[in-house]
C-alpha cells in the first residue's frame, strides 16, 4: 500500500497539468486578432509607399522630359508619348545615343500600369500632363485608387 499512496499525487498532478481546449482556443483567437490588426496597418503602409513611389517616378520623368525639351525645343507629342524618350522620333533635333532612359525602358507605375502622357496637357496647358490612374487603373477614385499627376500638389496625390 505504501506504493499506491506515493503514486496518487503524481496522478493528481498530471490531471491538473497542461491547458484546456478552451484556453488554447482563446490564445489562438487572440493571436489571430493581433495578426489582423498588424496586417491591416502593414498593408496601409505598402499602399502609401506605392503612392510615394509613383509621385517620385512622375517627378523623375518630368525631369527627363525637360531634358528632351532642351535638346529638341519641344516636348514629345501626345502621339509620340513617353516612347519618344527611348526611341528617336523623326522630328528629334538632338537625340542622345541610347535615349533618355536607362535600359531604354519606360517604367510602369507601381501597380504595373503604364503612365499616361498628354501634350499639351489639360491641367498644364503650357507643358504636359503626366499621371498614373492609381491602384485601380481607372480615372478618378479616392485614397489608393486616386489619380496621381504632375499637376497635383503632394498632399492631393494621396
Secondary structure as GFF3:
##gff-version 3
##sequence-region A 1 158
A	DSSP	alpha_helix	2	16	.	.	.	ID=ss1
A	DSSP	alpha_helix	21	72	.	.	.	ID=ss2
A	DSSP	three_ten_helix	81	85	.	.	.	ID=ss3
A	DSSP	three_ten_helix	102	104	.	.	.	ID=ss4
A	DSSP	beta_strand	116	118	.	.	.	ID=ss5
A	DSSP	beta_strand	129	132	.	.	.	ID=ss6
A	DSSP	three_ten_helix	143	145	.	.	.	ID=ss7
A	DSSP	beta_strand	148	149	.	.	.	ID=ss8
A	DSSP	three_ten_helix	154	156	.	.	.	ID=ss9
###
